[in-house]
């Protein structure tokens, strides 16, 4: 373990392999070997050891999640989905797993399932606005405009100082032709004037994180360090989504007026930066 902490992976691996020859069924030793191969970048060998480990502890959610993460790195989303789903079944509180599964269903345009995962995340982090905005955005993309509007209103009632939520409220009220859009435009204008464009990273807690996506677009600070592979893939999946609009699917005249590019841009704005860094 000391060699591993020091980054001396070859020495650490040699020690754990000797230990494995003595303790053949030790899950802890197998995990250390798999983890060291993963850190060394030897993905195939790492996956082989995780598979051996799964045969010993088939219901361990952490190991299942690590194997899912390995498949993400390999680009096999179907296998990653299988192992992440199993991990979620045994431990439905891992936010990295939850966000990846939600993003996977967004990629598949199965927004009803994606909503379930983002709602679960909101239960785990009730003070985090991003999950509630994801729920509302999924409702909007599935064509449930009234449900999306109600969700945005509820988010605004709980987080009245969220610029991002107000922007999304202005957008959906404009799309639906609601008169209350003027009220939200006024609130948004006042908040933006009060903050003066320098609210990025201000303070801890919910207030400092509510408007990360909108503020980042406005002022363009340096990007954060890359997240773990599972979360990074979640963001990449959502960023690459190009779903058809619900209006186009249903042929509804009221919603069909928005251009395809505008709809895609709206979706990107809805979800950009909302998944955890």
HELIX and SHEET records of a PDB file:
HELIX    1   1 UNK A    2  UNK A    5  1                                   4    
HELIX    2   2 UNK A    9  UNK A   22  1                                  14    
HELIX    3   3 UNK A   27  UNK A   40  1                                  14    
HELIX    4   4 UNK A   43  UNK A   56  1                                  14    
HELIX    5   5 UNK A   61  UNK A   74  1                                  14    
HELIX    6   6 UNK A   77  UNK A   90  1                                  14    
HELIX    7   7 UNK A   95  UNK A  107  1                                  13    
HELIX    8   8 UNK A  111  UNK A  124  1                                  14    
HELIX    9   9 UNK A  129  UNK A  141  1                                  13    
HELIX   10  10 UNK A  145  UNK A  158  1                                  14    
HELIX   11  11 UNK A  163  UNK A  176  1                                  14    
HELIX   12  12 UNK A  181  UNK A  195  1                                  15    
HELIX   13  13 UNK A  205  UNK A  210  1                                   6    
HELIX   14  14 UNK A  212  UNK A  219  1                                   8    
HELIX   15  15 UNK A  229  UNK A  240  1                                  12    
HELIX   16  16 UNK A  246  UNK A  250  1                                   5    
HELIX   17  17 UNK A  260  UNK A  271  1                                  12    
END                                                                             
